[in-house]
């Protein structure tokens, strides 16, 4: 086989490669076979140097064939670029479509949630507006309040007291609506100790438990408040007595209820009310050298900074 024939075969193969490169990218050219044949052709060309006839054939082949070395390289490169481009485009299009679908679904979900919230807000009933408060006029007569459920109990207490001690013992009686409608009786100062002992000893009353004693300064007078409870009868009563503010003195209930000891000492400490008959009346919150009584309305602190 002559060198001319080999050169013609090489040219034919190159033309086949070019034709294959023009085909769709799905059919990839077999580059390995071409690479393997090119070294063989070069080796044979080196072993058998071309004659004048070979040169003429090569010149004719170069003139006849539109491709050169640079064109061959360019022919191989588009095959790679075409493959890369074709590989990118189909991959990019589905990703962009999927992202668009996701964004569309998110938008529709957001719209649905907004619509649901609007529907829920529309379904909620509006809060009823509070009616404006009516201000009492100066000449307006106050409405009569309904009787307290503990009014019969108070009347029974008063009846028992008046039957045994007389009507002059009590100054007044009423229902304290601000303190759970507790029945309240106000004793005269001279009958205070006698009435307290009767409330404890009488069988129908039986107020054996003293729960509280405290005092209040009303500027015009002072009051001592005693809260009593019956463990056997399960009822309660409030005993009050008014005390002169200039000379606040009243009998001590410690001989009747021993639990009155400390509450009376506290009342003396803060208000200055003296309890006659108390076994050990002294200050229990403030020092003995403290000047004045802090819960009095006319109290002036000795040390302003304290």
Helices and strands as residue ranges (DSSP letters): H 3-21, H 31-47, H 52-64, H 69-123, H 151-165, E 170-176, G 177-179, E 182-187, G 189-191, H 192-201, E 209-217, E 222-230, E 235-243, E 249-251, H 260-271, E 274-276
